[in-house]
Amino acid sequence: MRLSRAAMTQKRIYSNFTAGTLGILFAAALLTVSAEAGHAFPKDFQGFSGFGGDETLDRSGNRARMKRIPVILLHGNGGTAVHNQWGMTRMRDMLYDAGYNPSEIWAVSYLNGGVELTGVHKNRIDAVRDFIEAVKRYMGVPKVDIVAHSLGATLARAYMGGFQRSGKFDPMARKFDSVSTLVSLSGAHDGLGPNSVDEFKTDSEFLKGLNSVGAVSDQSPYGPASEHAQQGEFKGVSLLDNDQVTWVGFWAAGDFVDNQRANTGALRGADINKAFDLGAGLGGHEKIIKDPAVVSGFLPYLNRKRAANAVELLSEKTATANRDVSEKLEKSLSSLSKLLNSGWN
């Protein structure tokens, strides 16, 4: 039987994976090409590519509609927020079905749909950090929930750990207090094995920094303070754990990430770790962001710090209102000054 060109391409990709080399990481970008489309942000939230918020409302309207902690969706390597295969629009729609509204869902395209192998965390951390901070300011919240796939999961953890464009982790830039829940879907938290490259190589300097906070080794810092509160395998508690952050580690057993390093999708010490049987290779890696059972599994872990956030949100809204009053007063005084000056002339 003669294989089509597409089938031959896919066969070569899998051959590279089984040989223990990355070849072309997240090579599905070669199999599914998608033009970026469907940008949809409110008119007063600009400067990013992706989607989020109710585009028919302004900042005040989106804040008024918010009932839950906003969710940030982070795609993986080779994709964009709206990529046909690796985008997060299906995830968005499933969250809508679960009761979320557009004001509560935000996604950024931190890549252009191409695959990046070297220095991708260093090169893209600022885009992810800037977006998350912009959403927090726009929505007036101190914390967000994050649902992140593959590369997006390690970028989310890098954001929380204060990772910088320089390749260093800055203790002063840590953002563990900015995330209520992190849902990791097939992230490579222990890397992709010794034959991988650059940041993805197991025991790389990047991963050493990612998997510790200072001198404390911990993949889920400030997480559940007791192993009794943890579900699944890979339990553990460190001196940092205080129930501040909720951690979810889900992965597709036998997908092409898991095949390169087994259980690299787990987060030691998380509230829950679970492998899903979604198929091998690229298929399983795609289904982890499109399967309703996966979403049903992590939904109870979202919006968990609502009471604490409500108090902080009220404080932030009060501060914002005060700033708005000050700005209006300043404008009124400026107008009065101009009027008086024109009257004297």
C-alpha positions as CSV (number, residue, x, y, z in Angstrom):
1,M,0.0,0.0,0.0
2,R,1.4,3.4,-1.0
3,L,1.3,6.0,1.8
4,S,0.1,9.6,1.2
5,R,2.5,12.4,1.7
6,A,0.7,13.4,4.9
7,A,0.9,9.8,6.2
8,M,4.6,9.6,5.4
9,T,5.2,12.9,7.2
10,Q,3.4,11.6,10.3
11,K,5.3,8.3,10.2
12,R,8.6,10.2,10.0
13,I,7.6,12.3,13.0
14,Y,6.7,9.2,15.1
15,S,10.0,7.6,14.1
16,N,11.9,10.6,15.5
17,F,10.0,10.3,18.8
18,T,10.6,6.6,19.2
19,A,14.3,7.1,18.4
20,G,14.5,9.2,21.6
21,T,15.1,12.5,19.9
22,L,12.8,15.5,19.7
23,G,13.3,15.9,16.0
24,I,10.5,18.5,15.6
25,L,8.9,19.1,19.0
26,F,5.2,19.3,19.0
27,A,5.4,18.5,15.3
28,A,1.6,18.6,14.9
29,A,2.1,22.1,13.7
30,L,3.2,20.4,10.4
31,L,0.1,18.3,10.3
32,T,-2.5,21.0,11.0
33,V,-1.9,24.5,9.7
34,S,-4.3,27.1,11.0
35,A,-4.4,30.8,10.2
36,E,-4.9,33.0,13.3
37,A,-8.5,34.2,13.3
38,G,-11.2,35.2,15.6
39,H,-9.4,37.8,17.7
40,A,-12.0,38.9,20.2
41,F,-11.1,41.2,23.0
42,P,-13.1,44.2,24.4
43,K,-12.2,47.4,22.7
44,D,-10.6,48.8,25.8
45,F,-8.3,45.7,26.2
46,Q,-5.8,45.8,23.4
47,G,-2.2,44.8,22.7
48,F,-2.6,41.0,22.6
49,S,-3.5,38.3,20.2
50,G,-6.1,35.7,21.3
51,F,-9.5,36.0,22.8
52,G,-11.2,36.9,26.1
53,G,-13.8,38.8,27.9
54,D,-17.1,39.9,26.4
55,E,-16.1,42.1,23.4
56,T,-19.5,43.9,23.5
57,L,-18.7,45.3,27.0
58,D,-16.1,47.6,28.4
59,R,-14.0,47.1,31.5
60,S,-16.8,48.1,33.9
61,G,-19.3,45.8,32.1
62,N,-16.9,42.8,32.2
63,R,-16.2,43.3,35.8
64,A,-19.9,43.5,36.6
65,R,-20.6,40.3,34.8
66,M,-17.8,38.3,36.5
67,K,-19.1,35.8,39.0
68,R,-16.0,33.5,39.2
69,I,-12.3,33.9,39.4
70,P,-11.2,34.6,35.8
71,V,-9.6,31.7,33.9
72,I,-6.5,32.1,31.8
73,L,-6.1,29.5,29.0
74,L,-2.5,28.8,27.8
75,H,-2.0,26.8,24.6
76,G,1.0,24.6,23.9
77,N,4.0,24.6,21.5
78,G,3.1,24.8,17.8
79,G,-0.2,26.4,18.5
80,T,-2.1,29.6,19.1
81,A,-5.1,30.4,21.2
82,V,-7.4,29.6,18.2
83,H,-5.3,27.0,16.4
84,N,-7.6,24.3,14.8
85,Q,-5.8,21.5,16.5
86,W,-3.8,22.9,19.4
87,G,-5.9,26.0,20.3
88,M,-8.1,26.5,23.3
89,T,-11.4,27.4,21.7
90,R,-12.9,23.9,22.5
91,M,-11.7,24.3,26.1
92,R,-13.4,27.7,26.2
93,D,-16.7,26.2,24.9
94,M,-16.6,23.4,27.4
95,L,-16.2,26.0,30.2
96,Y,-19.1,27.9,28.8
97,D,-21.1,24.7,29.0
98,A,-20.1,24.4,32.6
99,G,-21.5,27.9,33.4
100,Y,-18.6,30.2,32.8
101,N,-19.4,33.4,30.8
102,P,-17.2,35.2,28.3
103,S,-16.1,37.8,30.9
104,E,-14.4,35.0,32.8
105,I,-12.4,33.3,30.1
106,W,-9.2,34.7,28.6
107,A,-6.6,33.2,26.2
108,V,-3.4,34.6,24.7
109,S,-1.5,33.6,21.6
110,Y,2.1,33.8,22.8
111,L,3.4,31.9,19.7
112,N,2.6,32.4,16.0
113,G,1.7,28.8,15.4
114,G,5.2,27.6,14.8
115,V,7.3,25.2,16.9
116,E,10.1,26.6,19.1
117,L,12.7,24.3,20.5
118,T,15.4,26.4,22.1
119,G,15.0,29.1,24.7
120,V,11.2,29.1,24.3
121,H,10.5,29.7,28.0
122,K,13.0,32.6,28.0
123,N,11.7,34.0,24.8
124,R,8.0,33.8,25.7
125,I,7.8,34.3,29.4
126,D,7.3,38.1,29.1
127,A,4.3,37.6,26.7
128,V,2.6,35.2,29.2
129,R,3.4,37.4,32.2
130,D,2.3,40.6,30.5
131,F,-1.0,39.0,29.5
132,I,-1.8,37.6,32.9
133,E,-1.0,40.8,34.7
134,A,-3.1,42.8,32.1
135,V,-6.1,40.6,32.7
136,K,-5.7,41.0,36.5
137,R,-5.7,44.8,36.1
138,Y,-8.5,44.9,33.7
139,M,-10.8,42.6,35.7
140,G,-9.7,44.1,39.0
141,V,-8.7,40.8,40.6
142,P,-5.7,39.8,42.6
143,K,-5.8,36.2,41.4
144,V,-6.6,34.1,38.4
145,D,-7.1,30.4,37.7
146,I,-4.9,29.0,34.9
147,V,-5.7,26.0,32.6
148,A,-2.5,25.3,30.6
149,H,-1.6,22.7,28.0
150,S,1.9,21.2,27.4
151,L,4.4,24.1,27.0
152,G,1.8,26.4,28.4
153,A,1.9,24.5,31.7
154,T,5.6,24.9,32.3
155,L,5.3,28.6,31.2
156,A,2.5,29.1,33.8
157,R,4.8,27.6,36.5
158,A,7.7,29.7,35.2
159,Y,5.5,32.8,35.6
160,M,4.6,31.8,39.2
161,G,8.3,31.1,40.0
162,G,9.5,34.5,38.7
163,F,11.3,33.3,35.6
164,Q,13.0,36.1,33.6
165,R,14.0,36.7,30.0
166,S,17.6,36.4,31.3
167,G,17.0,32.7,32.1
168,K,17.1,33.3,35.8
169,F,14.4,32.9,38.5
170,D,14.0,36.2,40.3
171,P,12.6,35.7,43.9
172,M,11.2,39.3,43.9
173,A,9.1,38.5,40.8
174,R,7.4,35.3,42.1
175,K,3.7,35.2,41.5
176,F,2.4,32.3,43.6
177,D,0.0,34.7,45.2
178,S,-1.5,35.6,41.8
179,V,-2.8,32.2,41.0
180,S,-5.6,30.4,42.8
181,T,-5.6,27.2,40.8
182,L,-3.2,25.9,38.2
183,V,-4.5,23.0,36.0
184,S,-1.7,21.4,34.1
185,L,-2.6,19.3,31.1
186,S,0.2,17.1,29.8
187,G,3.0,19.5,30.9
188,A,6.6,18.2,30.9
189,H,7.4,19.0,34.5
190,D,10.3,16.6,34.6
191,G,11.4,17.3,31.1
192,L,11.4,15.1,28.1
193,G,14.2,12.8,29.0
194,P,18.0,13.0,28.8
195,N,18.1,13.0,25.0
196,S,15.9,16.0,24.8
197,V,17.2,19.5,24.0
198,D,17.8,22.8,25.9
199,E,15.1,23.6,28.5
200,F,13.2,20.4,27.8
201,K,16.1,18.2,28.8
202,T,15.6,16.5,32.1
203,D,17.8,18.1,34.8
204,S,18.3,21.2,32.7
205,E,19.1,24.3,34.6
206,F,15.7,25.6,33.7
207,L,13.9,22.6,35.2
208,K,16.0,22.6,38.3
209,G,14.9,26.2,38.9
210,L,11.3,25.4,38.0
211,N,11.1,22.5,40.4
212,S,12.3,24.3,43.4
213,V,11.8,27.5,45.4
214,G,15.1,28.7,46.7
215,A,16.6,25.7,48.4
216,V,13.3,23.8,48.7
217,S,12.5,21.2,46.1
218,D,8.8,21.4,45.4
219,Q,6.7,21.1,42.1
220,S,3.6,22.4,43.8
221,P,4.7,25.2,46.2
222,Y,2.2,26.5,48.7
223,G,-0.1,23.6,47.8
224,P,-1.9,21.2,50.1
225,A,-0.3,21.0,53.5
226,S,-1.2,17.3,54.1
227,E,-0.8,14.2,52.0
228,H,-4.3,13.2,53.1
229,A,-5.7,16.1,51.1
230,Q,-3.9,14.8,47.9
231,Q,-5.4,12.4,45.4
232,G,-3.6,10.0,43.2
233,E,0.1,9.1,43.1
234,F,3.1,11.4,43.5
235,K,2.2,12.7,46.9
236,G,4.5,14.9,49.0
237,V,4.6,17.9,51.3
238,S,7.3,20.5,51.7
239,L,7.9,23.2,54.3
240,L,6.3,25.7,51.9
241,D,2.9,24.1,51.7
242,N,0.1,26.0,53.3
243,D,-3.0,25.4,51.1
244,Q,-2.6,28.7,49.3
245,V,-2.5,27.4,45.8
246,T,-4.5,24.5,44.2
247,W,-2.6,22.3,41.9
248,V,-4.0,19.8,39.3
249,G,-1.7,17.5,37.3
250,F,-3.6,15.7,34.5
251,W,-1.9,14.0,31.5
252,A,-2.7,11.6,28.7
253,A,-1.0,8.3,29.4
254,G,1.2,7.2,26.5
255,D,0.9,10.4,24.5
256,F,4.1,11.6,22.8
257,V,5.1,13.7,25.8
258,D,4.5,10.8,28.3
259,N,6.3,8.4,26.0
260,Q,9.5,10.4,26.1
261,R,9.4,10.5,30.0
262,A,6.8,8.6,31.8
263,N,4.6,10.6,34.2
264,T,6.3,13.9,33.4
265,G,2.8,15.3,33.4
266,A,2.4,14.7,37.2
267,L,3.0,17.5,39.7
268,R,4.5,16.0,42.9
269,G,2.4,17.2,45.9
270,A,-0.5,18.4,43.9
271,D,-4.1,18.3,45.1
272,I,-4.8,15.7,42.4
273,N,-2.7,13.8,39.9
274,K,-4.4,11.7,37.3
275,A,-3.5,10.0,34.0
276,F,-6.3,9.7,31.4
277,D,-6.5,7.0,28.8
278,L,-7.0,9.1,25.7
279,G,-4.9,7.3,23.1
280,A,-1.2,7.3,22.3
281,G,1.0,9.8,20.4
282,L,-0.3,13.1,19.1
283,G,-3.9,12.0,19.4
284,G,-3.9,11.7,23.1
285,H,-2.0,14.9,23.4
286,E,-4.8,16.7,21.6
287,K,-7.6,15.0,23.4
288,I,-6.4,16.1,26.8
289,I,-7.6,19.6,25.9
290,K,-10.9,18.5,24.2
291,D,-12.3,15.7,26.3
292,P,-15.3,16.6,28.5
293,A,-14.2,14.0,31.1
294,V,-11.0,15.9,31.6
295,V,-12.8,19.2,32.1
296,S,-15.3,17.5,34.5
297,G,-12.3,16.2,36.4
298,F,-10.7,19.6,37.1
299,L,-13.8,21.8,37.4
300,P,-14.2,21.2,41.1
301,Y,-10.7,22.6,41.6
302,L,-11.4,25.9,39.9
303,N,-12.7,29.0,41.7
304,R,-11.8,27.4,45.1
305,K,-10.5,30.6,46.8
306,R,-13.6,32.6,46.2
307,A,-14.1,33.9,49.7
308,A,-10.6,35.2,50.0
309,N,-10.7,36.7,46.6
310,A,-14.1,38.4,47.2
311,V,-12.5,40.4,50.0
312,E,-9.5,41.3,48.0
313,L,-11.6,42.0,45.0
314,L,-13.7,44.5,47.0
315,S,-10.5,46.2,48.2
316,E,-9.3,46.4,44.6
317,K,-12.6,47.8,43.4
318,T,-12.6,50.4,46.1
319,A,-9.1,51.4,45.1
320,T,-10.1,51.6,41.4
321,A,-13.2,53.7,42.3
322,N,-10.9,56.1,44.2
323,R,-8.6,56.3,41.2
324,D,-11.5,57.0,39.0
325,V,-12.8,59.8,41.3
326,S,-9.4,61.3,41.4
327,E,-9.1,61.3,37.6
328,K,-12.5,62.9,37.2
329,L,-11.7,65.5,39.8
330,E,-8.4,66.3,38.1
331,K,-10.1,66.6,34.7
332,S,-12.8,68.9,36.2
333,L,-10.2,71.1,37.8
334,S,-8.3,71.3,34.6
335,S,-11.5,72.3,32.7
336,L,-12.3,74.9,35.3
337,S,-8.8,76.3,35.1
338,K,-9.0,76.6,31.3
339,L,-12.4,78.3,31.7
340,L,-11.1,80.8,34.2
341,N,-8.1,81.5,32.1
342,S,-10.2,82.1,29.0
343,G,-12.4,84.5,31.0
344,W,-9.4,86.6,32.0
345,N,-8.2,87.0,28.5
